[in-house]
Amino acid sequence: MIKRSTDALEHVWAALGGDPALTAAVVTDGPGGALQARLPVREMARSTVAACALAAAELAAARRGGGTLPVVRVCDGAVATAFVSERHVRVDGRAATSFAPLSRFWRTADGWLRTHANYPHHRARLLAALGVPDSGADEALVPSVAAALARREAARTEEEVHAAGGLAVAVRTPHEWAVHPHGAAVLQRPLLSLERFADGPVRTLGGLPGGASGALPAGGLRVLDLTRVLAGPVATRTLALLGADVLRVDTPALPESQDLHDDTGLGKRSTVLDLARRADRAAFEELLAGADVVVTGYRPGALDRHGLSPQALAERRPGLVVGQVSAWGTYGPWGDRRGFDSLVQAACGIAATEAGDDARPGALPAQALDHGTGYLLAAAVLRALTRQRTEGGTHLARLALAQTAAWLARDVARDAGEPAAGDVHDPGPWLTERPGPLGRVRHALPPVTFDGGPRDWARPAGRWGADEPAWRPA
C-alpha cells in the first residue's frame, strides 16, 4: 500500500474547494494493468474516484460531529473495472448490447467523422441528413453511409447533421480543437465549478444513519435524478451507494436501454413522467418539494422550458444542491448541443492522440470522460452538502465532458510523466453476482470506498420506468 496524494487528486480537490490537508487520508493501491493509453487515463480515473470517496468520507465525518476522517482506500483494480462497468453487466449470463453499427468513425473526403446513432431518433436524423434511405438493418446500411460520407467534408457534415438534430463531429487534432471557437472557450474554463449561487437555510442533518452495509454519508437525502446515458447516471448511482434515496425520472418520449439501466440503475428507483400532462406535472412538483438534490444531464437549456433551470429551482426550493453535467458546457457556440463521450473524444483531439499506426482515429480504453465526470459530479454534490451544514445556501455544480477532456490532456498529462505499463487486468475480484428483479445480475463493485463505508449497493437495478413517482418514507 502506498499512502500519497497525486498531483491530479490535489488538482481535483482544489477545484472542489476542499481542505488540501484532507488528501493525506487517501491510500492508493496500484498501479494495475488496465486503462493503458497514450493519455494518463489511469491517473485520471484514480483521482476522480479518490476525490469522490474523500468527499464522502468528509461528509460522513461531519455528520458524526467531526473527529478523524475515515481512511479513503482507492484500488486501481476496482477503479479500472468500474470505468468499464457497462461492459461487465450480465443478466442471466446475457451481455449488454454495445455500440450500434452506425456509431463509429467514417472516412470523409478530407479526414474523419465520428457519429453516434445508438438511439432510434438519432439514427433516423443521421440518415436523413446524409440522404440515405432507411431501407433495413444497420449492417446493411453501412456501405451506403460510408459512400455518402466519402464524398463529403467532415466539418460541413458535422453542421448538417447537427441542423437535422443528429450527432456527428469531425475528428480534430488537439491544435485544431484549440483554435476552434468552442475548443478555445473550453480551454478558458476550469475543470468544474461549484458555487453558492442563491440563499438557503443551513442544512441540519441528523446523526449518520447506518445499515447492514455500514455508514451511509448520504443517508436520509433525496436525489431527483434527471439524467441519461452515463456521466449523470454514474454520479447518481454513486449517491445511491452512499445512502441517498435516488429516484430517476424520465420522459416517455425518449427511449432508454434496459441494458444500460442494469448498470447505472444500481441502488436507484426509476419512474416515467410526462411533464406536459397535468397529473404528471403535479407528481413531479411534489417530488421536487421533497428533494435535497437535483441532478440534470440533458443538453443545456433543454429543461428550462419546464421551469427547471438552476435559477427557477432555487426560487421554488431554496437550499437545493443542483448538479449539471453536459457534453460541451453551457457557454460558447456549442453550448446548446447534444453530445456523448465518444463525440467529445473525437472533437477535442483525444481520438487523434490515440490513433494507431495506420492513422485511424483511436479511443480511450474506457468511456473515461463519462465515468470520470460522473465521479467528479458526485464529489461536487457531496462537498456542497458538507458546506451547507455551516454556510447554508443553494449550491450549483457544473461540469462538462469537454472540460474533463481538457484537464486530462493538459494537466493530468503534464504531471503524469511517461505512460505506465502493466500486466493484463483481471476484473474478476471486483465483480459480483446477485439475484435481481430481471434475473441473476453480474455487475462491477463500486470503486468509491472508505473505512466504515458501504461495499455494494443496497439493491440491483429494477425495470426501467417501473417505480411509483414517490419518495420512500423518511
C-alpha positions as CSV (number, residue, x, y, z in Angstrom):
1,M,0.0,0.0,0.0
2,I,1.3,3.5,-0.8
3,K,-0.1,6.4,1.2
4,R,0.1,9.5,-1.0
5,S,-1.9,12.1,-2.8
6,T,-1.2,12.6,-6.5
7,D,-1.0,15.9,-8.3
8,A,-4.2,15.0,-10.2
9,L,-6.1,14.4,-6.9
10,E,-4.8,17.6,-5.4
11,H,-6.0,19.5,-8.6
12,V,-9.4,18.0,-8.3
13,W,-9.7,18.6,-4.6
14,A,-8.7,22.2,-5.0
15,A,-11.3,22.6,-7.8
16,L,-13.9,21.3,-5.3
17,G,-12.8,23.8,-2.7
18,G,-11.6,21.1,-0.3
19,D,-9.1,21.5,2.5
20,P,-5.8,20.3,0.9
21,A,-4.7,18.7,4.2
22,L,-7.5,16.1,3.8
23,T,-5.9,14.4,0.8
24,A,-3.5,12.8,3.3
25,A,-6.3,10.5,4.2
26,V,-6.2,8.8,0.7
27,V,-4.4,5.5,0.4
28,T,-3.9,4.1,-3.1
29,D,-3.2,0.5,-4.2
30,G,-1.6,0.1,-7.6
31,P,-0.9,0.6,-10.4
32,G,-2.8,-2.1,-12.0
33,G,-2.6,-3.3,-15.6
34,A,-5.6,-1.7,-17.1
35,L,-6.7,1.6,-18.7
36,Q,-3.4,1.9,-20.6
37,A,-3.4,4.6,-23.2
38,R,-1.2,7.3,-24.6
39,L,-3.0,9.7,-22.3
40,P,-2.9,9.1,-18.5
41,V,-6.3,7.6,-18.1
42,R,-5.3,5.5,-15.1
43,E,-4.2,8.6,-13.2
44,M,-7.3,10.5,-14.2
45,A,-9.6,7.6,-13.2
46,R,-7.9,7.1,-9.8
47,S,-8.0,10.8,-8.9
48,T,-11.7,11.3,-9.8
49,V,-12.7,8.2,-7.7
50,A,-10.4,9.3,-4.9
51,A,-11.9,12.8,-4.8
52,C,-15.4,11.3,-4.7
53,A,-14.5,8.9,-1.9
54,L,-12.8,11.7,0.0
55,A,-15.9,13.9,-0.3
56,A,-18.0,11.0,1.0
57,A,-15.6,10.4,4.0
58,E,-15.6,14.2,4.7
59,L,-19.4,14.3,4.9
60,A,-19.5,11.1,7.0
61,A,-17.1,12.7,9.5
62,A,-19.1,15.9,9.5
63,R,-22.4,14.1,10.3
64,R,-20.7,12.3,13.1
65,G,-19.8,15.6,14.6
66,G,-16.2,15.8,13.5
67,G,-13.2,13.9,14.5
68,T,-10.7,11.8,12.5
69,L,-11.5,11.4,8.8
70,P,-12.0,7.8,7.7
71,V,-9.2,6.5,5.6
72,V,-10.0,6.5,1.9
73,R,-8.9,3.4,0.1
74,V,-8.6,3.6,-3.7
75,C,-7.8,0.3,-5.5
76,D,-6.6,0.6,-9.1
77,G,-8.2,-2.7,-10.0
78,A,-11.6,-1.7,-8.7
79,V,-11.3,1.7,-10.5
80,A,-10.3,0.0,-13.8
81,T,-13.2,-2.4,-13.5
82,A,-15.7,0.3,-12.6
83,F,-14.7,2.5,-15.5
84,V,-15.9,-0.1,-17.9
85,S,-18.8,-1.3,-15.7
86,E,-21.2,-1.2,-18.6
87,R,-19.1,-3.9,-20.4
88,H,-19.3,-6.3,-17.4
89,V,-23.0,-6.3,-16.8
90,R,-24.7,-9.7,-17.3
91,V,-28.3,-10.6,-16.7
92,D,-28.7,-14.4,-16.6
93,G,-25.4,-14.6,-18.5
94,R,-26.5,-12.3,-21.3
95,A,-24.2,-9.4,-22.2
96,A,-25.5,-5.9,-22.8
97,T,-25.6,-4.6,-26.4
98,S,-22.7,-2.4,-27.4
99,F,-22.4,0.5,-29.9
100,A,-24.7,0.3,-32.9
101,P,-23.1,-0.3,-36.3
102,L,-23.7,3.3,-37.4
103,S,-22.0,4.7,-34.3
104,R,-18.3,4.7,-35.5
105,F,-15.5,6.5,-37.3
106,W,-16.0,7.2,-41.0
107,R,-13.6,8.4,-43.7
108,T,-14.7,11.6,-45.4
109,A,-13.3,13.4,-48.4
110,D,-10.9,15.4,-46.1
111,G,-10.5,13.4,-42.9
112,W,-12.6,11.5,-40.4
113,L,-16.1,11.9,-38.8
114,R,-17.5,10.3,-35.7
115,T,-21.2,9.5,-35.5
116,H,-23.5,8.4,-32.7
117,A,-26.6,6.6,-33.6
118,N,-27.4,4.3,-30.7
119,Y,-30.9,5.7,-30.2
120,P,-33.5,5.3,-32.9
121,H,-34.3,9.0,-33.2
122,H,-30.6,9.9,-33.6
123,R,-30.2,7.1,-36.2
124,A,-33.1,8.4,-38.2
125,R,-31.8,12.0,-38.1
126,L,-28.4,10.9,-39.2
127,L,-29.7,9.0,-42.2
128,A,-32.0,11.9,-43.2
129,A,-29.1,14.4,-43.1
130,L,-27.0,12.1,-45.3
131,G,-29.8,11.4,-47.7
132,V,-29.5,7.7,-47.1
133,P,-32.9,5.8,-47.2
134,D,-33.7,3.8,-44.1
135,S,-34.0,0.6,-46.0
136,G,-33.1,-2.1,-43.5
137,A,-30.8,-3.2,-40.7
138,D,-27.8,-1.1,-39.7
139,E,-25.3,-3.6,-41.0
140,A,-26.8,-3.4,-44.5
141,L,-26.8,0.4,-44.4
142,V,-23.0,0.7,-43.6
143,P,-21.9,0.7,-47.2
144,S,-24.4,3.4,-48.2
145,V,-23.4,5.6,-45.3
146,A,-19.7,5.1,-46.0
147,A,-20.2,6.1,-49.6
148,A,-22.2,9.2,-48.8
149,L,-19.6,10.3,-46.3
150,A,-16.7,9.6,-48.5
151,R,-17.9,12.4,-50.8
152,R,-18.4,14.9,-48.0
153,E,-16.2,17.2,-45.9
154,A,-16.1,16.4,-42.2
155,A,-16.7,19.9,-40.8
156,R,-19.6,20.7,-43.2
157,T,-21.2,17.3,-42.5
158,E,-20.9,18.0,-38.7
159,E,-23.0,21.1,-39.2
160,E,-25.6,19.4,-41.5
161,V,-26.1,16.5,-39.1
162,H,-26.4,18.9,-36.2
163,A,-29.0,21.0,-38.1
164,A,-31.0,17.8,-38.6
165,G,-30.9,17.0,-34.9
166,G,-28.4,14.2,-35.3
167,L,-25.0,13.6,-33.8
168,A,-21.7,13.7,-35.7
169,V,-18.4,15.6,-35.2
170,A,-15.3,16.0,-37.2
171,V,-12.2,14.4,-35.8
172,R,-9.8,17.1,-34.9
173,T,-6.2,17.3,-33.6
174,P,-5.6,19.0,-30.3
175,H,-4.3,22.1,-32.1
176,E,-7.4,22.2,-34.4
177,W,-9.6,22.0,-31.3
178,A,-7.7,24.7,-29.5
179,V,-8.3,27.2,-32.3
180,H,-11.9,26.1,-32.9
181,P,-14.2,28.7,-31.3
182,H,-15.7,26.3,-28.9
183,G,-12.5,24.5,-28.2
184,A,-10.9,27.8,-27.3
185,A,-13.8,28.6,-25.0
186,V,-13.4,25.2,-23.2
187,L,-9.7,25.8,-22.6
188,Q,-10.5,29.0,-20.8
189,R,-12.7,27.1,-18.3
190,P,-11.7,25.3,-15.1
191,L,-12.2,21.6,-14.6
192,L,-15.5,22.3,-12.8
193,S,-17.4,25.0,-11.0
194,L,-19.1,24.7,-7.6
195,E,-20.7,27.8,-6.2
196,R,-23.2,29.0,-3.6
197,F,-25.5,30.8,-6.1
198,A,-28.6,31.6,-4.0
199,D,-29.7,31.9,-0.4
200,G,-31.0,28.9,1.5
201,P,-31.2,27.6,5.1
202,V,-28.3,25.9,6.9
203,R,-28.7,22.1,6.3
204,T,-29.4,20.3,9.5
205,L,-28.8,16.6,9.0
206,G,-29.3,14.3,11.9
207,G,-26.9,11.7,13.1
208,L,-25.3,9.5,10.5
209,P,-27.8,6.7,9.5
210,G,-26.2,3.2,9.4
211,G,-27.2,-0.1,8.0
212,A,-26.0,-3.6,7.2
213,S,-23.6,-2.1,4.7
214,G,-22.1,0.3,7.1
215,A,-22.1,4.1,7.4
216,L,-24.1,5.9,4.8
217,P,-23.0,9.6,4.5
218,A,-25.9,10.5,2.2
219,G,-28.4,8.6,4.2
220,G,-31.8,10.4,4.6
221,L,-31.2,12.6,1.5
222,R,-33.4,12.6,-1.6
223,V,-32.0,12.9,-5.0
224,L,-34.1,13.7,-8.1
225,D,-32.2,12.2,-11.0
226,L,-32.9,13.8,-14.3
227,T,-30.0,12.3,-16.3
228,R,-29.5,10.0,-19.2
229,V,-26.8,7.6,-20.6
230,L,-23.7,7.6,-18.5
231,A,-22.0,10.5,-16.7
232,G,-25.0,11.7,-14.8
233,P,-26.3,8.2,-14.0
234,V,-22.8,7.3,-12.7
235,A,-23.0,10.2,-10.4
236,T,-26.4,9.4,-9.1
237,R,-25.6,5.7,-8.8
238,T,-22.7,6.7,-6.5
239,L,-25.0,8.8,-4.4
240,A,-27.4,5.8,-4.1
241,L,-24.4,3.7,-3.0
242,L,-23.8,6.3,-0.2
243,G,-27.3,6.0,1.1
244,A,-29.4,8.6,-0.8
245,D,-32.9,7.8,-2.0
246,V,-32.4,8.3,-5.7
247,L,-35.4,8.4,-8.0
248,R,-34.7,8.7,-11.7
249,V,-37.4,10.5,-13.7
250,D,-37.5,10.1,-17.5
251,T,-39.9,11.3,-20.2
252,P,-41.9,8.6,-22.1
253,A,-41.0,10.5,-25.3
254,L,-37.4,9.2,-25.3
255,P,-36.4,5.5,-25.3
256,E,-33.9,4.1,-22.8
257,S,-31.8,1.0,-22.8
258,Q,-32.6,-1.5,-20.1
259,D,-29.1,-2.9,-20.7
260,L,-27.6,0.4,-19.7
261,H,-30.0,0.8,-16.8
262,D,-29.0,-2.6,-15.4
263,D,-25.6,-1.0,-14.9
264,T,-26.4,2.6,-14.0
265,G,-29.6,1.9,-12.1
266,L,-27.9,0.1,-9.2
267,G,-29.4,1.2,-5.9
268,K,-31.9,3.5,-7.6
269,R,-35.6,3.5,-8.5
270,S,-36.9,4.7,-11.8
271,T,-40.2,6.3,-12.9
272,V,-41.6,7.9,-16.1
273,L,-43.5,11.2,-16.1
274,D,-44.7,13.4,-18.9
275,L,-44.3,17.0,-17.7
276,A,-46.8,18.2,-20.4
277,R,-49.6,16.3,-18.6
278,R,-51.2,18.0,-15.6
279,A,-51.3,14.9,-13.3
280,D,-47.7,14.0,-14.1
281,R,-46.5,17.6,-13.6
282,A,-48.2,17.7,-10.2
283,A,-46.5,14.5,-9.2
284,F,-43.2,15.9,-10.3
285,E,-43.7,19.1,-8.3
286,E,-44.4,17.0,-5.2
287,L,-41.2,15.1,-5.8
288,L,-39.3,18.4,-6.2
289,A,-40.8,19.8,-3.0
290,G,-39.2,16.9,-1.1
291,A,-35.9,16.8,-2.9
292,D,-32.5,17.7,-1.4
293,V,-30.5,17.3,-4.6
294,V,-31.4,17.7,-8.3
295,V,-29.0,16.3,-10.9
296,T,-29.6,17.0,-14.6
297,G,-27.8,15.6,-17.6
298,Y,-29.7,16.9,-20.6
299,R,-28.2,19.4,-23.0
300,P,-28.1,22.9,-21.6
301,G,-31.5,24.7,-21.9
302,A,-33.5,21.5,-22.7
303,L,-35.2,21.5,-19.2
304,D,-35.6,25.3,-19.0
305,R,-39.0,25.3,-20.7
306,H,-40.2,23.1,-17.9
307,G,-39.1,25.6,-15.3
308,L,-36.1,23.5,-14.3
309,S,-33.2,25.9,-14.8
310,P,-31.0,26.3,-11.7
311,Q,-32.4,29.7,-11.0
312,A,-36.0,28.5,-11.2
313,L,-35.2,25.6,-9.0
314,A,-33.6,27.8,-6.4
315,E,-36.7,30.1,-6.3
316,R,-39.0,27.1,-5.7
317,R,-36.8,25.1,-3.5
318,P,-34.2,27.2,-1.6
319,G,-31.5,25.1,-0.1
320,L,-31.2,22.6,-3.0
321,V,-28.0,21.3,-4.3
322,V,-28.2,21.3,-8.1
323,G,-25.7,19.4,-10.3
324,Q,-25.5,19.8,-14.0
325,V,-23.5,17.8,-16.5
326,S,-23.3,18.3,-20.2
327,A,-21.1,17.3,-23.1
328,W,-19.8,20.7,-24.2
329,G,-20.6,23.1,-21.4
330,T,-23.2,25.9,-21.1
331,Y,-21.2,28.5,-23.0
332,G,-19.7,29.1,-26.4
333,P,-21.1,28.2,-29.9
334,W,-21.7,24.6,-29.0
335,G,-23.3,25.4,-25.6
336,D,-26.7,24.1,-26.7
337,R,-25.5,21.0,-28.5
338,R,-26.1,17.3,-27.7
339,G,-23.1,15.1,-27.2
340,F,-21.6,11.9,-25.9
341,D,-18.3,10.7,-24.6
342,S,-17.2,9.3,-28.0
343,L,-18.0,12.5,-29.8
344,V,-16.1,14.6,-27.3
345,Q,-13.1,12.4,-27.6
346,A,-13.2,12.9,-31.4
347,A,-13.7,16.6,-31.4
348,C,-11.2,17.6,-28.8
349,G,-8.2,15.7,-30.1
350,I,-8.2,12.6,-28.0
351,A,-9.1,10.3,-30.9
352,A,-6.2,11.8,-32.9
353,T,-3.8,11.4,-30.0
354,E,-4.8,7.8,-29.5
355,A,-4.6,7.0,-33.3
356,G,-3.0,3.7,-34.3
357,D,0.0,3.3,-36.6
358,D,-2.4,3.3,-39.6
359,A,-3.5,6.8,-38.5
360,R,-7.1,5.7,-38.0
361,P,-8.6,7.6,-35.0
362,G,-8.4,5.8,-31.7
363,A,-10.3,5.9,-28.4
364,L,-9.6,5.8,-24.8
365,P,-9.8,2.3,-23.2
366,A,-13.0,3.3,-21.5
367,Q,-15.7,5.9,-21.7
368,A,-13.4,7.7,-19.2
369,L,-14.8,11.2,-19.8
370,D,-18.3,9.9,-18.8
371,H,-17.1,7.9,-15.8
372,G,-14.6,10.4,-14.6
373,T,-17.1,13.3,-14.9
374,G,-19.7,11.2,-13.1
375,Y,-17.5,10.7,-10.1
376,L,-16.5,14.4,-10.1
377,L,-20.2,15.4,-10.2
378,A,-21.0,13.1,-7.2
379,A,-18.0,14.6,-5.4
380,A,-19.2,18.1,-6.1
381,V,-22.7,17.3,-4.7
382,L,-21.2,15.7,-1.6
383,R,-18.9,18.7,-1.0
384,A,-21.9,21.1,-1.4
385,L,-23.8,19.1,1.2
386,T,-20.9,19.4,3.6
387,R,-20.6,23.1,3.0
388,Q,-24.4,23.6,3.6
389,R,-24.0,22.4,7.2
390,T,-22.2,25.6,8.0
391,E,-23.0,28.2,5.3
392,G,-26.4,27.2,4.1
393,G,-27.4,28.4,0.6
394,T,-28.4,26.9,-2.6
395,H,-25.4,25.4,-4.4
396,L,-24.7,24.7,-8.1
397,A,-22.1,22.3,-9.6
398,R,-21.5,22.5,-13.3
399,L,-19.4,20.0,-15.2
400,A,-18.8,19.2,-18.9
401,L,-17.2,16.2,-20.6
402,A,-15.2,18.7,-22.7
403,Q,-13.7,20.3,-19.6
404,T,-12.8,16.9,-18.2
405,A,-11.1,16.1,-21.5
406,A,-9.1,19.3,-21.4
407,W,-8.0,18.6,-17.9
408,L,-6.9,15.0,-18.9
409,A,-5.0,16.1,-21.9
410,R,-3.4,19.2,-20.3
411,D,-3.0,19.0,-16.6
412,V,-3.1,15.3,-15.8
413,A,-0.8,14.5,-18.8
414,R,1.7,17.2,-17.7
415,D,2.0,15.7,-14.3
416,A,1.8,12.0,-15.1
417,G,5.1,11.5,-16.9
418,E,5.5,8.5,-19.3
419,P,2.6,6.1,-19.7
420,A,3.0,3.2,-17.3
421,A,2.9,-0.4,-18.5
422,G,1.3,-3.2,-16.5
423,D,0.1,-6.8,-16.6
424,V,-3.2,-7.7,-18.2
425,H,-6.0,-6.6,-15.9
426,D,-8.2,-9.4,-14.4
427,P,-11.6,-7.8,-13.4
428,G,-12.7,-10.9,-11.5
429,P,-12.0,-9.8,-7.9
430,W,-14.1,-6.6,-8.5
431,L,-17.2,-8.3,-10.0
432,T,-20.2,-9.7,-8.0
433,E,-23.4,-11.5,-8.8
434,R,-26.8,-11.4,-7.1
435,P,-30.4,-12.1,-7.9
436,G,-32.4,-9.2,-9.2
437,P,-35.9,-8.5,-10.5
438,L,-35.0,-9.3,-14.1
439,G,-32.7,-12.3,-13.4
440,R,-29.3,-13.0,-11.9
441,V,-27.2,-9.9,-12.3
442,R,-23.4,-9.6,-12.6
443,H,-22.0,-6.1,-12.1
444,A,-18.9,-4.3,-11.1
445,L,-18.4,-3.4,-7.4
446,P,-18.2,0.2,-6.5
447,P,-14.7,1.8,-6.5
448,V,-15.7,4.5,-4.0
449,T,-14.6,3.1,-0.7
450,F,-13.5,4.4,2.7
451,D,-13.2,2.8,6.2
452,G,-16.7,2.0,7.5
453,G,-18.3,2.8,4.2
454,P,-20.6,0.6,2.0
455,R,-19.1,-2.1,-0.1
456,D,-22.0,-2.6,-2.5
457,W,-25.3,-1.1,-3.5
458,A,-28.3,-2.0,-1.3
459,R,-30.2,-3.4,-4.3
460,P,-29.8,-4.2,-8.0
461,A,-31.4,-2.2,-10.8
462,G,-35.1,-2.9,-11.4
463,R,-37.0,-2.5,-14.6
464,W,-36.6,1.0,-16.1
465,G,-39.5,3.3,-15.5
466,A,-41.5,0.8,-13.4
467,D,-41.5,2.5,-10.0
468,E,-44.1,4.9,-8.5
469,P,-43.2,8.6,-8.5
470,A,-42.9,8.9,-4.8
471,W,-40.1,9.2,-2.2
472,R,-39.6,6.4,0.3
473,P,-40.9,7.2,3.8
474,A,-38.5,9.2,5.8
